[in-house]
Amino acid sequence: MGKIELNKKKETIQEVELVVNANHESKFYFDRAAQRLARCLYSEDGQYPDRTTFES
């Protein structure tokens, strides 16, 4: 839907490409995805897994 970038060296996550959706702002999707990426990264001791999924 959109693109985000995870920078493990700087420990930042930023939105690269906005999600276009008439029902929700792009920030809604970015916040959820960024939170999930951060959880994956830190639960694996800084090693990001090859694959991950998130459904709600």
N, CA and C atoms as a LAMMPS dump frame, in Angstrom:
ITEM: TIMESTEP
0
ITEM: NUMBER OF ATOMS
168
ITEM: BOX BOUNDS ff ff ff
-5.0000000000000000e+02 5.0000000000000000e+02
-5.0000000000000000e+02 5.0000000000000000e+02
-5.0000000000000000e+02 5.0000000000000000e+02
ITEM: ATOMS id mol type element x y z
1 1 1 N 0.824 -1.194 0
2 1 2 C 0 0 0
3 1 3 C 0.861 1.249 0
4 2 1 N 1.871 1.284 0.859
5 2 2 C 2.798 2.397 0.953
6 2 3 C 4.169 1.82 1.242
7 3 1 N 5.133 2.659 1.517
8 3 2 C 6.482 2.171 1.828
9 3 3 C 7.009 2.899 3.049
10 4 1 N 7.694 2.134 3.909
11 4 2 C 8.381 2.718 5.049
12 4 3 C 9.805 2.201 5.059
13 5 1 N 10.678 2.937 5.711
14 5 2 C 12.088 2.572 5.767
15 5 3 C 12.506 2.398 7.221
16 6 1 N 13.148 1.289 7.485
17 6 2 C 13.689 1.002 8.812
18 6 3 C 15.196 1.17 8.738
19 7 1 N 15.749 2.101 9.512
20 7 2 C 17.188 2.315 9.572
21 7 3 C 17.664 1.76 10.9
22 8 1 N 18.306 0.589 10.856
23 8 2 C 18.731 -0.064 12.101
24 8 3 C 19.901 0.667 12.765
25 9 1 N 20.758 1.31 11.998
26 9 2 C 21.895 2.029 12.587
27 9 3 C 21.423 3.248 13.376
28 10 1 N 20.509 4.023 12.78
29 10 2 C 19.996 5.222 13.443
30 10 3 C 18.801 4.92 14.341
31 11 1 N 18.276 3.674 14.223
32 11 2 C 17.087 3.259 14.971
33 11 3 C 15.908 4.185 14.702
34 12 1 N 15.65 4.408 13.406
35 12 2 C 14.527 5.248 12.995
36 12 3 C 13.669 4.51 11.973
37 13 1 N 12.417 4.894 11.937
38 13 2 C 11.489 4.39 10.929
39 13 3 C 10.812 5.607 10.334
40 14 1 N 10.827 5.703 9
41 14 2 C 10.201 6.857 8.362
42 14 3 C 9.339 6.418 7.192
43 15 1 N 8.352 7.214 6.9
44 15 2 C 7.447 6.943 5.796
45 15 3 C 8.087 7.426 4.498
46 16 1 N 8.195 6.545 3.526
47 16 2 C 8.813 6.873 2.246
48 16 3 C 7.744 7.179 1.201
49 17 1 N 6.686 6.362 1.173
50 17 2 C 5.609 6.533 0.21
51 17 3 C 4.279 6.461 0.949
52 18 1 N 3.46 7.488 0.835
53 18 2 C 2.189 7.557 1.554
54 18 3 C 1.191 6.517 1.069
55 19 1 N 0.334 6.09 1.96
56 19 2 C -0.786 5.231 1.608
57 19 3 C -1.944 6.135 1.189
58 20 1 N -2.524 5.859 0.043
59 20 2 C -3.654 6.645 -0.433
60 20 3 C -4.921 5.85 -0.138
61 21 1 N -5.747 6.385 0.768
62 21 2 C -6.981 5.715 1.169
63 21 3 C -7.973 6.787 1.608
64 22 1 N -9.164 6.74 1.092
65 22 2 C -10.175 7.75 1.405
66 22 3 C -10.709 7.604 2.829
67 23 1 N -10.569 6.421 3.437
68 23 2 C -11.139 6.173 4.758
69 23 3 C -10.209 6.507 5.924
70 24 1 N -8.914 6.431 5.718
71 24 2 C -7.945 6.681 6.795
72 24 3 C -6.777 7.51 6.267
73 25 1 N -6.194 8.306 7.148
74 25 2 C -4.989 9.053 6.79
75 25 3 C -3.805 8.086 6.716
76 26 1 N -2.786 8.453 5.972
77 26 2 C -1.596 7.619 5.834
78 26 3 C -0.939 7.37 7.191
79 27 1 N -1.012 8.338 8.092
80 27 2 C -0.402 8.21 9.421
81 27 3 C -0.989 7.02 10.184
82 28 1 N -2.252 6.72 9.983
83 28 2 C -2.896 5.576 10.624
84 28 3 C -2.146 4.289 10.284
85 29 1 N -1.855 4.081 9.008
86 29 2 C -1.154 2.874 8.568
87 29 3 C 0.313 2.898 8.977
88 30 1 N 0.951 4.063 8.836
89 30 2 C 2.362 4.175 9.196
90 30 3 C 2.588 3.85 10.667
91 31 1 N 1.766 4.401 11.547
92 31 2 C 1.93 4.158 12.983
93 31 3 C 1.833 2.675 13.314
94 32 1 N 0.877 1.994 12.728
95 32 2 C 0.694 0.559 12.986
96 32 3 C 1.861 -0.259 12.45
97 33 1 N 2.281 0.028 11.229
98 33 2 C 3.379 -0.723 10.623
99 33 3 C 4.698 -0.463 11.338
100 34 1 N 4.958 0.786 11.688
101 34 2 C 6.2 1.131 12.375
102 34 3 C 6.275 0.454 13.741
103 35 1 N 5.171 0.436 14.444
104 35 2 C 5.136 -0.217 15.752
105 35 3 C 5.438 -1.709 15.61
106 36 1 N 4.869 -2.349 14.619
107 36 2 C 5.093 -3.772 14.4
108 36 3 C 6.537 -4.058 14.011
109 37 1 N 7.123 -3.244 13.147
110 37 2 C 8.52 -3.42 12.762
111 37 3 C 9.44 -3.286 13.962
112 38 1 N 9.194 -2.289 14.783
113 38 2 C 10.024 -2.078 15.969
114 38 3 C 9.935 -3.275 16.919
115 39 1 N 8.732 -3.798 17.107
116 39 2 C 8.559 -4.97 17.971
117 39 3 C 9.326 -6.17 17.435
118 40 1 N 9.241 -6.401 16.136
119 40 2 C 9.959 -7.523 15.525
120 40 3 C 11.462 -7.38 15.715
121 41 1 N 11.961 -6.194 15.469
122 41 2 C 13.394 -5.945 15.568
123 41 3 C 13.913 -6.176 16.978
124 42 1 N 13.235 -5.651 17.972
125 42 2 C 13.739 -5.749 19.332
126 42 3 C 13.437 -7.089 19.992
127 43 1 N 12.425 -7.785 19.545
128 43 2 C 12.161 -9.109 20.107
129 43 3 C 13.152 -10.14 19.579
130 44 1 N 13.829 -9.819 18.484
131 44 2 C 14.822 -10.721 17.888
132 44 3 C 16.25 -10.235 18.161
133 45 1 N 16.465 -9.5 19.217
134 45 2 C 17.796 -8.994 19.602
135 45 3 C 18.491 -8.229 18.482
136 46 1 N 17.74 -7.376 17.794
137 46 2 C 18.326 -6.522 16.763
138 46 3 C 18.45 -7.168 15.408
139 47 1 N 18.104 -8.433 15.284
140 47 2 C 18.159 -9.127 13.999
141 47 3 C 16.754 -9.18 13.413
142 48 1 N 16.56 -8.493 12.307
143 48 2 C 15.246 -8.476 11.69
144 48 3 C 15.012 -9.793 10.981
145 49 1 N 13.848 -10.43 11.181
146 49 2 C 13.595 -11.705 10.513
147 49 3 C 13.464 -11.546 8.991
148 50 1 N 13.685 -12.625 8.255
149 50 2 C 13.561 -12.595 6.816
150 50 3 C 12.149 -12.283 6.36
151 51 1 N 11.159 -12.77 7.136
152 51 2 C 9.757 -12.554 6.785
153 51 3 C 8.959 -12.245 8.024
154 52 1 N 7.931 -11.464 7.846
155 52 2 C 7.006 -11.19 8.948
156 52 3 C 5.657 -10.812 8.357
157 53 1 N 4.601 -11.037 9.109
158 53 2 C 3.271 -10.637 8.679
159 53 3 C 2.547 -10.011 9.858
160 54 1 N 1.559 -9.218 9.529
161 54 2 C 0.733 -8.612 10.572
162 54 3 C -0.681 -8.477 10.037
163 55 1 N -1.607 -8.992 10.776
164 55 2 C -3.006 -8.913 10.367
165 55 3 C -3.826 -8.392 11.533
166 56 1 N -4.869 -7.663 11.22
167 56 2 C -5.758 -7.211 12.298
168 56 3 C -7.186 -7.211 11.817
